């Protein structure tokens, strides 16, 4: 697992959201809300989606979900993805 200090050092100020145990639709709603409510000084959003309970949320986060503020998606590890945000 990549330590939080590395994430902040490499990507800048970030926020984390945990989507465990949500339905795909609820996870999507939470992502939209979180991204749209972030301050402009937040440079990345770490999305904890897990993978042991199935890959529906993981697939949605990595492959299906898009938002105008997302510049790039980075697969951090099997259970987390980072969205690099546009300024």
PLY file of the C-alpha trace (Angstrom):
ply
format ascii 1.0
element vertex 87
property float x
property float y
property float z
element edge 86
property int vertex1
property int vertex2
end_header
0.00 0.00 0.00
1.30 3.43 -0.92
1.57 5.68 2.17
-0.48 8.87 2.46
2.70 10.96 2.74
3.73 9.83 -0.75
0.33 10.71 -2.17
0.49 14.25 -0.82
4.13 14.71 -1.78
3.60 13.50 -5.34
0.09 14.78 -6.13
-0.42 17.69 -3.72
-3.24 18.38 -1.31
-5.87 15.67 -1.59
-9.09 14.39 -0.10
-10.22 10.80 0.26
-13.67 9.29 -0.25
-14.64 5.74 0.69
-17.26 4.03 -1.47
-17.27 0.65 0.30
-20.70 -0.99 0.70
-22.49 1.46 -1.60
-24.52 0.57 -4.63
-23.11 1.60 -7.99
-25.66 4.42 -8.29
-25.03 5.70 -4.74
-21.28 5.59 -5.36
-21.70 7.65 -8.53
-23.86 10.23 -6.73
-21.30 10.48 -3.93
-18.47 10.99 -6.43
-20.32 13.77 -8.25
-21.19 15.51 -5.00
-17.66 15.21 -3.63
-15.94 16.45 -6.79
-18.29 19.40 -7.19
-17.91 20.46 -3.55
-14.08 20.32 -3.41
-12.13 23.51 -2.83
-9.86 24.61 -5.63
-6.75 23.93 -3.52
-7.51 20.18 -3.56
-5.43 18.69 -6.37
-6.47 15.03 -6.13
-9.29 12.81 -4.92
-8.33 9.39 -3.58
-11.26 7.05 -4.22
-11.34 3.95 -2.00
-13.46 1.41 -3.82
-12.06 -1.91 -2.62
-12.06 -5.09 -4.63
-12.65 -8.02 -2.26
-16.43 -7.61 -2.28
-16.64 -7.48 -6.07
-15.48 -5.20 -8.82
-18.64 -3.30 -9.79
-17.62 -0.11 -7.97
-13.98 -0.50 -9.00
-14.97 -0.82 -12.67
-17.31 2.17 -12.43
-14.63 4.33 -10.75
-11.83 3.38 -13.14
-13.59 2.83 -16.46
-17.08 4.31 -16.55
-17.16 7.45 -14.40
-16.18 10.76 -15.96
-16.43 14.34 -14.76
-15.19 17.61 -16.30
-12.85 18.23 -13.31
-11.03 14.92 -13.73
-7.82 15.42 -15.68
-6.39 11.95 -15.20
-7.11 8.68 -13.39
-4.27 6.84 -11.66
-4.63 3.27 -10.39
-2.98 3.61 -7.00
-3.39 -0.02 -5.95
-6.04 -2.74 -6.22
-8.46 -0.96 -3.91
-7.80 2.73 -4.59
-7.83 5.07 -7.57
-6.69 8.69 -7.65
-8.45 11.31 -9.70
-6.05 14.10 -10.61
-8.19 17.23 -10.78
-8.13 20.18 -13.14
-7.62 23.57 -11.53
0 1
1 2
2 3
3 4
4 5
5 6
6 7
7 8
8 9
9 10
10 11
11 12
12 13
13 14
14 15
15 16
16 17
17 18
18 19
19 20
20 21
21 22
22 23
23 24
24 25
25 26
26 27
27 28
28 29
29 30
30 31
31 32
32 33
33 34
34 35
35 36
36 37
37 38
38 39
39 40
40 41
41 42
42 43
43 44
44 45
45 46
46 47
47 48
48 49
49 50
50 51
51 52
52 53
53 54
54 55
55 56
56 57
57 58
58 59
59 60
60 61
61 62
62 63
63 64
64 65
65 66
66 67
67 68
68 69
69 70
70 71
71 72
72 73
73 74
74 75
75 76
76 77
77 78
78 79
79 80
80 81
81 82
82 83
83 84
84 85
85 86
